[in-house]
């Protein structure tokens, strides 16, 4: 395996570069998944039946907390990759850990939010609107939960094997995934919550 030392560690081999390209293609499929969910949401948003509308159930406080947590975690995963490129393994692991803690806190607030929706009568079977709302939020939340497990395994690998071209590649690909979830959340915040509160 030929390593090109003129490139960042995560791009240093042909295999690594192909894995990053492959992951970008995977993200293209993920974009299509969320685009389908958003399109469905926009079609069904007014189909509330006898159930509540977004304006009746959305609360700004938990949504702002979720947004701050996820935006901050996107910043900290960026710092982790920066530390990785400087070869500072301990700093990288610290920022990685902070990212995962922020992601876990985000998930906690989202679970609270789901309980709130069900409590006020906005369950999956209430209306087409509540069904697509909970499906969209749940799909994003499931991606975050998967990311937490994935990120933890990467941290354990870095701790065990150090910063190698393989662990750097895995860490960088994880950061792309985490930034993607952040971008999706910005769309949810803007077009689901803010629009729904108006």
C-alpha atoms as a printed R data frame, in Angstrom:
    type eleno elety resid chain resno       x      y      z
1   ATOM     1    CA   UNK     A     1   0.000  0.000  0.000
2   ATOM     2    CA   UNK     A     2   1.654  3.194 -1.216
3   ATOM     3    CA   UNK     A     3   1.218  6.196  1.086
4   ATOM     4    CA   UNK     A     4   1.425  9.698 -0.364
5   ATOM     5    CA   UNK     A     5   2.818 11.881  2.449
6   ATOM     6    CA   UNK     A     6   2.065 15.088  0.539
7   ATOM     7    CA   UNK     A     7  -1.673 14.563  1.194
8   ATOM     8    CA   UNK     A     8  -3.633 14.633  4.473
9   ATOM     9    CA   UNK     A     9  -3.564 11.229  6.200
10  ATOM    10    CA   UNK     A    10  -7.195 10.432  5.331
11  ATOM    11    CA   UNK     A    11  -6.435 10.880  1.585
12  ATOM    12    CA   UNK     A    12  -2.951  9.350  1.655
13  ATOM    13    CA   UNK     A    13  -3.705  6.092 -0.193
14  ATOM    14    CA   UNK     A    14  -5.643  5.267 -3.351
15  ATOM    15    CA   UNK     A    15  -7.966  3.026 -1.303
16  ATOM    16    CA   UNK     A    16  -8.693  5.899  1.094
17  ATOM    17    CA   UNK     A    17  -9.487  8.285 -1.748
18  ATOM    18    CA   UNK     A    18 -11.867  5.734 -3.291
19  ATOM    19    CA   UNK     A    19 -13.582  5.174  0.066
20  ATOM    20    CA   UNK     A    20 -14.173  8.913  0.438
21  ATOM    21    CA   UNK     A    21 -15.554  9.091 -3.115
22  ATOM    22    CA   UNK     A    22 -17.775  6.097 -2.371
23  ATOM    23    CA   UNK     A    23 -19.082  7.788  0.746
24  ATOM    24    CA   UNK     A    24 -19.960 10.946 -1.218
25  ATOM    25    CA   UNK     A    25 -21.984  8.711 -3.565
26  ATOM    26    CA   UNK     A    26 -23.691  7.149 -0.528
27  ATOM    27    CA   UNK     A    27 -24.541 10.644  0.753
28  ATOM    28    CA   UNK     A    28 -26.176 11.308 -2.627
29  ATOM    29    CA   UNK     A    29 -28.545  8.407 -1.900
30  ATOM    30    CA   UNK     A    30 -29.169  9.793  1.597
31  ATOM    31    CA   UNK     A    31 -30.015 13.191  0.077
32  ATOM    32    CA   UNK     A    32 -32.625 11.445 -2.086
33  ATOM    33    CA   UNK     A    33 -34.089  9.737  1.002
34  ATOM    34    CA   UNK     A    34 -34.502 13.007  2.889
35  ATOM    35    CA   UNK     A    35 -35.662 14.847 -0.256
36  ATOM    36    CA   UNK     A    36 -38.454 12.255 -0.560
37  ATOM    37    CA   UNK     A    37 -39.399 12.752  3.101
38  ATOM    38    CA   UNK     A    38 -39.443 16.547  2.698
39  ATOM    39    CA   UNK     A    39 -41.520 16.309 -0.499
40  ATOM    40    CA   UNK     A    40 -43.993 14.026  1.298
41  ATOM    41    CA   UNK     A    41 -44.079 16.419  4.256
42  ATOM    42    CA   UNK     A    42 -44.882 19.427  2.051
43  ATOM    43    CA   UNK     A    43 -47.726 17.467  0.384
44  ATOM    44    CA   UNK     A    44 -49.195 16.271  3.713
45  ATOM    45    CA   UNK     A    45 -48.514 19.230  6.009
46  ATOM    46    CA   UNK     A    46 -52.101 20.548  5.793
47  ATOM    47    CA   UNK     A    47 -53.728 17.108  6.066
48  ATOM    48    CA   UNK     A    48 -54.365 17.366  9.798
49  ATOM    49    CA   UNK     A    49 -57.833 15.768  9.875
50  ATOM    50    CA   UNK     A    50 -59.123 15.980 13.453
51  ATOM    51    CA   UNK     A    51 -55.562 16.179 14.813
52  ATOM    52    CA   UNK     A    52 -53.467 19.207 15.773
53  ATOM    53    CA   UNK     A    53 -51.478 21.356 13.343
54  ATOM    54    CA   UNK     A    54 -47.779 22.167 13.636
55  ATOM    55    CA   UNK     A    55 -48.573 25.590 15.100
56  ATOM    56    CA   UNK     A    56 -50.515 23.880 17.912
57  ATOM    57    CA   UNK     A    57 -47.846 21.350 18.934
58  ATOM    58    CA   UNK     A    58 -44.453 22.900 18.104
59  ATOM    59    CA   UNK     A    59 -42.530 24.437 21.011
60  ATOM    60    CA   UNK     A    60 -39.626 26.771 20.202
61  ATOM    61    CA   UNK     A    61 -37.490 26.017 23.308
62  ATOM    62    CA   UNK     A    62 -36.671 22.326 22.673
63  ATOM    63    CA   UNK     A    63 -36.193 23.038 18.963
64  ATOM    64    CA   UNK     A    64 -33.671 25.816 19.720
65  ATOM    65    CA   UNK     A    65 -31.851 23.562 22.200
66  ATOM    66    CA   UNK     A    66 -31.656 20.774 19.586
67  ATOM    67    CA   UNK     A    67 -30.364 23.227 16.978
68  ATOM    68    CA   UNK     A    68 -27.679 24.667 19.270
69  ATOM    69    CA   UNK     A    69 -26.562 21.148 20.310
70  ATOM    70    CA   UNK     A    70 -26.278 19.899 16.724
71  ATOM    71    CA   UNK     A    71 -24.612 23.052 15.342
72  ATOM    72    CA   UNK     A    72 -22.087 22.947 18.194
73  ATOM    73    CA   UNK     A    73 -21.418 19.236 17.549
74  ATOM    74    CA   UNK     A    74 -20.739 20.029 13.886
75  ATOM    75    CA   UNK     A    75 -18.143 22.578 15.048
76  ATOM    76    CA   UNK     A    76 -16.513 20.129 17.480
77  ATOM    77    CA   UNK     A    77 -16.246 17.340 14.873
78  ATOM    78    CA   UNK     A    78 -14.504 19.911 12.651
79  ATOM    79    CA   UNK     A    79 -12.068 20.614 15.490
80  ATOM    80    CA   UNK     A    80 -11.523 16.849 15.896
81  ATOM    81    CA   UNK     A    81 -10.536 16.502 12.226
82  ATOM    82    CA   UNK     A    82  -8.288 19.564 12.503
83  ATOM    83    CA   UNK     A    83  -6.546 18.027 15.554
84  ATOM    84    CA   UNK     A    84  -6.256 14.722 13.648
85  ATOM    85    CA   UNK     A    85  -4.493 16.461 10.751
86  ATOM    86    CA   UNK     A    86  -2.058 18.023 13.237
87  ATOM    87    CA   UNK     A    87  -1.362 14.543 14.640
88  ATOM    88    CA   UNK     A    88  -2.781 15.429 18.053
89  ATOM    89    CA   UNK     A    89  -4.549 12.199 18.929
90  ATOM    90    CA   UNK     A    90  -5.669 13.131 22.467
91  ATOM    91    CA   UNK     A    91  -7.186 16.431 21.313
92  ATOM    92    CA   UNK     A    92  -8.866 14.644 18.425
93  ATOM    93    CA   UNK     A    93 -10.398 12.030 20.753
94  ATOM    94    CA   UNK     A    94 -11.522 14.742 23.180
95  ATOM    95    CA   UNK     A    95 -13.349 16.695 20.462
96  ATOM    96    CA   UNK     A    96 -14.776 13.453 19.058
97  ATOM    97    CA   UNK     A    97 -16.094 12.586 22.529
98  ATOM    98    CA   UNK     A    98 -17.622 16.054 22.976
99  ATOM    99    CA   UNK     A    99 -19.324 15.647 19.583
100 ATOM   100    CA   UNK     A   100 -20.889 12.358 20.645
101 ATOM   101    CA   UNK     A   101 -22.032 13.764 24.018
102 ATOM   102    CA   UNK     A   102 -23.703 16.686 22.207
103 ATOM   103    CA   UNK     A   103 -25.311 14.206 19.783
104 ATOM   104    CA   UNK     A   104 -26.594 12.141 22.712
105 ATOM   105    CA   UNK     A   105 -28.039 15.275 24.342
106 ATOM   106    CA   UNK     A   106 -29.726 16.163 21.027
107 ATOM   107    CA   UNK     A   107 -31.269 12.692 20.908
108 ATOM   108    CA   UNK     A   108 -32.477 13.063 24.505
109 ATOM   109    CA   UNK     A   109 -34.303 16.304 23.683
110 ATOM   110    CA   UNK     A   110 -35.789 14.734 20.540
111 ATOM   111    CA   UNK     A   111 -37.102 11.749 22.524
112 ATOM   112    CA   UNK     A   112 -38.661 14.195 25.026
113 ATOM   113    CA   UNK     A   113 -40.251 15.968 22.056
114 ATOM   114    CA   UNK     A   114 -41.736 12.710 20.735
115 ATOM   115    CA   UNK     A   115 -43.297 11.969 24.139
116 ATOM   116    CA   UNK     A   116 -44.712 15.513 24.153
117 ATOM   117    CA   UNK     A   117 -46.297 15.037 20.712
118 ATOM   118    CA   UNK     A   118 -47.902 11.728 21.700
119 ATOM   119    CA   UNK     A   119 -49.081 13.272 24.998
120 ATOM   120    CA   UNK     A   120 -50.871 16.109 23.158
121 ATOM   121    CA   UNK     A   121 -52.508 13.667 20.748
122 ATOM   122    CA   UNK     A   122 -50.121 13.867 17.784
123 ATOM   123    CA   UNK     A   123 -49.228 10.210 17.289
124 ATOM   124    CA   UNK     A   124 -48.353  8.278 14.145
125 ATOM   125    CA   UNK     A   125 -52.000  7.391 13.475
126 ATOM   126    CA   UNK     A   126 -53.525 10.774 14.315
127 ATOM   127    CA   UNK     A   127 -53.317 12.286 10.829
128 ATOM   128    CA   UNK     A   128 -51.267 12.292  7.637
129 ATOM   129    CA   UNK     A   129 -49.458 15.400  8.959
130 ATOM   130    CA   UNK     A   130 -48.407 13.840 12.273
131 ATOM   131    CA   UNK     A   131 -47.428 10.584 10.525
132 ATOM   132    CA   UNK     A   132 -45.053 12.291  8.078
133 ATOM   133    CA   UNK     A   133 -43.759 14.661 10.790
134 ATOM   134    CA   UNK     A   134 -42.825 11.804 13.128
135 ATOM   135    CA   UNK     A   135 -41.434  9.730 10.231
136 ATOM   136    CA   UNK     A   136 -39.200 12.603  9.075
137 ATOM   137    CA   UNK     A   137 -37.980 13.460 12.584
138 ATOM   138    CA   UNK     A   138 -37.604  9.767 13.459
139 ATOM   139    CA   UNK     A   139 -35.534  9.030 10.358
140 ATOM   140    CA   UNK     A   140 -33.150 11.872 11.203
141 ATOM   141    CA   UNK     A   141 -33.046 10.775 14.856
142 ATOM   142    CA   UNK     A   142 -32.264  7.181 13.832
143 ATOM   143    CA   UNK     A   143 -29.363  8.478 11.725
144 ATOM   144    CA   UNK     A   144 -28.044 10.387 14.749
145 ATOM   145    CA   UNK     A   145 -28.365  7.269 16.954
146 ATOM   146    CA   UNK     A   146 -26.470  5.211 14.361
147 ATOM   147    CA   UNK     A   147 -23.824  7.957 14.214
148 ATOM   148    CA   UNK     A   148 -23.314  7.791 17.980
149 ATOM   149    CA   UNK     A   149 -22.573  4.049 17.850
150 ATOM   150    CA   UNK     A   150 -20.374  4.419 14.755
151 ATOM   151    CA   UNK     A   151 -18.444  7.331 16.290
152 ATOM   152    CA   UNK     A   152 -17.844  5.380 19.497
153 ATOM   153    CA   UNK     A   153 -16.358  2.452 17.536
154 ATOM   154    CA   UNK     A   154 -14.071  4.842 15.640
155 ATOM   155    CA   UNK     A   155 -12.850  6.363 18.914
156 ATOM   156    CA   UNK     A   156 -12.054  2.872 20.237
157 ATOM   157    CA   UNK     A   157 -10.129  2.044 17.043
158 ATOM   158    CA   UNK     A   158  -8.105  5.286 17.239
159 ATOM   159    CA   UNK     A   159  -7.385  4.596 20.908
160 ATOM   160    CA   UNK     A   160  -6.213  1.047 20.066
161 ATOM   161    CA   UNK     A   161  -4.336  1.602 16.768
162 ATOM   162    CA   UNK     A   162  -3.439  5.313 16.896
163 ATOM   163    CA   UNK     A   163  -3.704  7.742 13.997
164 ATOM   164    CA   UNK     A   164  -3.073  5.642 10.899
165 ATOM   165    CA   UNK     A   165  -4.200  6.195  7.319
166 ATOM   166    CA   UNK     A   166  -7.101  3.777  8.011
167 ATOM   167    CA   UNK     A   167  -8.320  5.321 11.267
168 ATOM   168    CA   UNK     A   168  -7.905  8.833  9.828
169 ATOM   169    CA   UNK     A   169  -9.962  7.815  6.785
170 ATOM   170    CA   UNK     A   170 -12.733  6.375  8.962
171 ATOM   171    CA   UNK     A   171 -12.750  9.480 11.162
172 ATOM   172    CA   UNK     A   172 -12.932 11.835  8.191
173 ATOM   173    CA   UNK     A   173 -15.781  9.863  6.588
174 ATOM   174    CA   UNK     A   174 -17.637  9.968  9.914
175 ATOM   175    CA   UNK     A   175 -17.203 13.770  9.984
176 ATOM   176    CA   UNK     A   176 -18.799 14.020  6.517
177 ATOM   177    CA   UNK     A   177 -21.744 11.972  7.787
178 ATOM   178    CA   UNK     A   178 -22.115 14.149 10.891
179 ATOM   179    CA   UNK     A   179 -21.997 17.399  8.884
180 ATOM   180    CA   UNK     A   180 -24.638 15.927  6.556
181 ATOM   181    CA   UNK     A   181 -26.971 15.283  9.521
182 ATOM   182    CA   UNK     A   182 -26.428 18.880 10.596
183 ATOM   183    CA   UNK     A   183 -27.397 20.210  7.158
184 ATOM   184    CA   UNK     A   184 -30.545 18.032  7.159
185 ATOM   185    CA   UNK     A   185 -31.436 19.414 10.599
186 ATOM   186    CA   UNK     A   186 -31.113 23.000  9.326
187 ATOM   187    CA   UNK     A   187 -33.718 22.128  6.659
188 ATOM   188    CA   UNK     A   188 -35.966 20.530  9.323
189 ATOM   189    CA   UNK     A   189 -35.550 23.568 11.589
190 ATOM   190    CA   UNK     A   190 -36.309 26.023  8.787
191 ATOM   191    CA   UNK     A   191 -39.019 24.308  6.736
192 ATOM   192    CA   UNK     A   192 -40.739 22.116  9.326
193 ATOM   193    CA   UNK     A   193 -40.534 23.998 12.613
194 ATOM   194    CA   UNK     A   194 -40.170 27.705 11.729
195 ATOM   195    CA   UNK     A   195 -42.604 27.474  8.802
196 ATOM   196    CA   UNK     A   196 -44.973 25.393 10.935
197 ATOM   197    CA   UNK     A   197 -44.975 27.948 13.747
198 ATOM   198    CA   UNK     A   198 -45.991 30.815 11.469
